Amino acid sequence: MEYVFQFGVILLVTFAGEIFHALIPLPIPAGIYGLVLMFVCLKTGLIPLEKIRKSANFLLDAMPVMFIGPCVGFMDIYREQGFAILYIALISIVTTVLVLAVTGWSAQLMIWRKRGGKRG
């Protein structure tokens, strides 16, 4: 019964994200609204982490199974698209490296500023 309650809390926050998406005229997916809302609820203590921890861990453990369908679809597309897959892979690799670099540099800048501009 504990899992049902915890999962219900997660679904309630997700549903609130859907409502925000319908009410706020911005091109932001409903899932993002739900994630931000869950983050705010957890950080403010409105929803204690222990109230959803078990169900959240279960959902995280089940997440890889959710990628099976898209992977099979991707394999189907490969037969039709051919070389476009290589371009997609190249773009994915380049953008991943760029995101990692910018994130690293941003973190270093924030640490540097926090230390008052001093090294080490």
Contact map, one row per residue, 1 for C-alpha under 8 A:
111110000000000000000000000000000000000000000000000000000000000000000000000000000000000000000000000000000000000000000000
111111000000000000000000000000000000000000000000000000000000000000000000000000000000000000000000000000000000000000000000
111111100000000000000000000000000000000000000000000001100000000000000000000000000000000000000000000000000000000000000000
111111110000000000000000000000000000000000000000000000000000000000000000000000000000000000000000000000000000000000000000
111111111000000000000000000000000000000000000000000000000000000000000000000000000000000000000000000000000000000000000000
011111111100000000000000000000000000000000000000001111100000000000000000000000000000000000000000000000000000000000000000
001111111110000000000000000000000000000000000000000100110000000000000000000000000000000000000000000000000000000000000000
000111111111000000000000000000000000000000000000000000000000000000000000000000000000000000000000000000000000000000000000
000011111111100000000000000000000000000000000000000100000000000000000000000000000000000000000000000000000000000000000000
000001111111110000000000000000000000000000000000000100000000000000000000000000000000000000000000000000000000000000000000
000000111111111000000000000000000000000000000000000000000000000000000000000000000000000000000000000000000000000000000000
000000011111111100000000000000000000000000000000000000000000000000000000000000000000000000000000000000000000000000000000
000000001111111110000000000000000100110000000000000000000000000000000000000000000000000000000000000000000000000000000000
000000000111111111000000000001100110000000000000000000000000000000000000000000000000000000000000000000000000000000000000
000000000011111111100000000000000100000000000000000000000000000000000000000000000000000000000000000000000000000000000000
000000000001111111110000000000000100000000000000000000000000000000000000000000000000000000000000000000000000000000000000
000000000000111111111000000001111110100000000000000000000000000000000000000000000000000000000000000000000000000000000000
000000000000011111111100000001101100000000000000000000000000000000000000000000000000000000000000000000000000000000000000
000000000000001111111110000001000000000000000000000000000000000000000000000000000000000000000000000000000000000000000000
000000000000000111111111000001001000000000000000000000000000000000000000000000000000000000000000000000000000000000000000
000000000000000011111111110111001000000000000000000000000000000000000000000000000000000000000000000000000000000000000000
000000000000000001111111100000000000000000000000000000000000000000000000000000000000000000000000000000000000000000000000
000000000000000000111111100000000000000000000000000000000000000000000000000000000000000000000000000000000000000000000000
000000000000000000011111110000000000000000000000000000000000000000000000000000000000000000000000000000000000000000000000
000000000000000000001111111000000000000000000000000000000000000000000000000000000000000000000000000000000000000000000000
000000000000000000001001111100000000000000000000000000000000000000000000000000000000000000000000000000000000000000000000
000000000000000000000000111110000000000000000000000000000000000000000000000000000000000000000000000000000000000000000000
000000000000000000001000011111011000000000000000000000000000000000000000000000000000000000000000000000000000000000000000
000000000000000000001000001111111000000000000000000000000000000000000000000000000000000000000000000000000000000000000000
000000000000010011111000000111111100000000000000000000000000000000000000000000000000000000000000000000000000000000000000
000000000000010011000000000011111110000000000000000000000000000000000000000000000000000000000000000000000000000000000000
000000000000000010000000000111111111000000000000000000000000000000000000000000000000000000000000000000000000000000000000
000000000000000011011000000111111111100000000000000000000000000000000000000000000000000000000000000000000000000000000000
000000000000111111000000000001111111110000000000000000000000000000000000000000000000000000000000000000000000000000000000
000000000000010010000000000000111111111000000000000000000000000000000000000000000000000000000000000000000000000000000000
000000000000000000000000000000011111111100000000000000000000000000000000000000000000000000000000000000000000000000000000
000000000000100010000000000000001111111110000000000000000000000000000000000000000000000000000000000000000000000000000000
000000000000100000000000000000000111111111000000000000000000000000000000000000000000000000000000000000000000000000000000
000000000000000000000000000000000011111111100000000000000000000000000000000000000000000000000000000000000000000000000000
000000000000000000000000000000000001111111110000000000000000000000000000000000000000000000000000000000000000000000000000
000000000000000000000000000000000000111111111110000000000000000000000000000000000000000000000000000000000000000000000000
000000000000000000000000000000000000011111111111100000000000000000000000000000000000000000000000000000000000000000000000
000000000000000000000000000000000000001111111100000000000000000000000000000000000000000000000000000000000000000000000000
000000000000000000000000000000000000000111111110000000000000000000000000000000000000000000000000000000000000000000000000
000000000000000000000000000000000000000011111111100000000000000000000000000000000000000000000000000000000000000000000000
000000000000000000000000000000000000000011111111000000000000000000000000000000000000000000000000000000000000000000000000
000000000000000000000000000000000000000011011111101000000000000000000000000000000000000000000000000000000000000000000000
000000000000000000000000000000000000000001001111111100000000000000000000000000000000000000000000000000000000000000000000
000000000000000000000000000000000000000001001011111110000000000000000000000000000000000000000000000000000000000000000000
000000000000000000000000000000000000000000000001111111000000000000000000000000000000000000000000000000000000000000000000
000001000000000000000000000000000000000000000011111110000000000000000000000000000000000000000000000000000000000000000000
000001101100000000000000000000000000000000000001111111110000000000000000000000000000000000000000000000000000000000000000
000001000000000000000000000000000000000000000000111111111000000000000000000000000000000000000000000000000000000000000000
001001000000000000000000000000000000000000000000010111111100000000000000000000000000000000000000000000000000000000000000
001001100000000000000000000000000000000000000000000111111110000000000000000000000000000000000000000000000000000000000000
000000100000000000000000000000000000000000000000000111111111000000000000000000000000000000000000000000000000000000000000
000000000000000000000000000000000000000000000000000011111111100000000000000000000000000000000000000000000000000000000000
000000000000000000000000000000000000000000000000000001111111110000000000000000000000000000000000000000000000000000000000
000000000000000000000000000000000000000000000000000000111111111000000000000000000000000000000000000000000000000000000000
000000000000000000000000000000000000000000000000000000011111111000000000000000000000000000000000000000000000000000000000
000000000000000000000000000000000000000000000000000000001111111100000000000000000000000000000000000000000000000000000000
000000000000000000000000000000000000000000000000000000000111111111000000000000000000000000000000000000000000000000000000
000000000000000000000000000000000000000000000000000000000011111111100000000000000000000000000000000000000000000000000000
000000000000000000000000000000000000000000000000000000000000111111110000000000000000000000000000000000000000000000000000
000000000000000000000000000000000000000000000000000000000000011111110000000000000000000000000000000000000000000000000000
000000000000000000000000000000000000000000000000000000000000011111111100000000000000000000000000000000000000000000000000
000000000000000000000000000000000000000000000000000000000000001111111110000000000000000000000000000000000000000000000000
000000000000000000000000000000000000000000000000000000000000000111111111000000000000000000000000000000000000000000000000
000000000000000000000000000000000000000000000000000000000000000001111111100000000000000000000000000000000000000000000000
000000000000000000000000000000000000000000000000000000000000000001111111110000000000000000000000000000000000000000000000
000000000000000000000000000000000000000000000000000000000000000000111111111000000000000000000000000000000000000000000000
000000000000000000000000000000000000000000000000000000000000000000011111111100000000000000000000000000000000000000000000
000000000000000000000000000000000000000000000000000000000000000000001111111110000000000000000000000000000000000000000000
000000000000000000000000000000000000000000000000000000000000000000000111111111000000000000000000000000000000000000000000
000000000000000000000000000000000000000000000000000000000000000000000011111111100000000000000000000000000000000000000000
000000000000000000000000000000000000000000000000000000000000000000000001111111110000000000000000000000000000000000000000
000000000000000000000000000000000000000000000000000000000000000000000000111111111000000000000000000000000000000000000000
000000000000000000000000000000000000000000000000000000000000000000000000011111111100100000000000000000000000000000000000
000000000000000000000000000000000000000000000000000000000000000000000000001111111100000000000000000000000000000000000000
000000000000000000000000000000000000000000000000000000000000000000000000000111111100000000000000000000000000000000000000
000000000000000000000000000000000000000000000000000000000000000000000000000011111111100000000000000000000000000000000000
000000000000000000000000000000000000000000000000000000000000000000000000000001111111110000000000000000000000000000000000
000000000000000000000000000000000000000000000000000000000000000000000000000000001111111000000000000000000000000000000000
000000000000000000000000000000000000000000000000000000000000000000000000000000001111111100000000000000000000000000000000
000000000000000000000000000000000000000000000000000000000000000000000000000001001111111110000000000000000000000000000000
000000000000000000000000000000000000000000000000000000000000000000000000000000000111111111000000000000000000000000000000
000000000000000000000000000000000000000000000000000000000000000000000000000000000011111111100000000000000000000000000000
000000000000000000000000000000000000000000000000000000000000000000000000000000000001111111110000000000000000000000000000
000000000000000000000000000000000000000000000000000000000000000000000000000000000000111111111000000000000000000000000000
000000000000000000000000000000000000000000000000000000000000000000000000000000000000011111111100000000000000000000000000
000000000000000000000000000000000000000000000000000000000000000000000000000000000000001111111110000000000000000000000000
000000000000000000000000000000000000000000000000000000000000000000000000000000000000000111111111000000000000000000000000
000000000000000000000000000000000000000000000000000000000000000000000000000000000000000011111111100000000000000000000000
000000000000000000000000000000000000000000000000000000000000000000000000000000000000000001111111110000000000000000000000
000000000000000000000000000000000000000000000000000000000000000000000000000000000000000000111111111000000000000000000000
000000000000000000000000000000000000000000000000000000000000000000000000000000000000000000011111111100000000000000000000
000000000000000000000000000000000000000000000000000000000000000000000000000000000000000000001111111110000000000000000000
000000000000000000000000000000000000000000000000000000000000000000000000000000000000000000000111111111000000000000000000
000000000000000000000000000000000000000000000000000000000000000000000000000000000000000000000011111111100000000000000000
000000000000000000000000000000000000000000000000000000000000000000000000000000000000000000000001111111110000000000000000
000000000000000000000000000000000000000000000000000000000000000000000000000000000000000000000000111111111000000000000000
000000000000000000000000000000000000000000000000000000000000000000000000000000000000000000000000011111111100000000000000
000000000000000000000000000000000000000000000000000000000000000000000000000000000000000000000000001111111110000000000000
000000000000000000000000000000000000000000000000000000000000000000000000000000000000000000000000000111111111000000000000
000000000000000000000000000000000000000000000000000000000000000000000000000000000000000000000000000011111111100000000000
000000000000000000000000000000000000000000000000000000000000000000000000000000000000000000000000000001111111110000000000
000000000000000000000000000000000000000000000000000000000000000000000000000000000000000000000000000000111111111000000000
000000000000000000000000000000000000000000000000000000000000000000000000000000000000000000000000000000011111111100000000
000000000000000000000000000000000000000000000000000000000000000000000000000000000000000000000000000000001111111110000000
000000000000000000000000000000000000000000000000000000000000000000000000000000000000000000000000000000000111111111000000
000000000000000000000000000000000000000000000000000000000000000000000000000000000000000000000000000000000011111111100000
000000000000000000000000000000000000000000000000000000000000000000000000000000000000000000000000000000000001111111111110
000000000000000000000000000000000000000000000000000000000000000000000000000000000000000000000000000000000000111111111100
000000000000000000000000000000000000000000000000000000000000000000000000000000000000000000000000000000000000011111111000
000000000000000000000000000000000000000000000000000000000000000000000000000000000000000000000000000000000000001111111110
000000000000000000000000000000000000000000000000000000000000000000000000000000000000000000000000000000000000000111111100
000000000000000000000000000000000000000000000000000000000000000000000000000000000000000000000000000000000000000111111110
000000000000000000000000000000000000000000000000000000000000000000000000000000000000000000000000000000000000000110111111
000000000000000000000000000000000000000000000000000000000000000000000000000000000000000000000000000000000000000100101111
000000000000000000000000000000000000000000000000000000000000000000000000000000000000000000000000000000000000000000000111
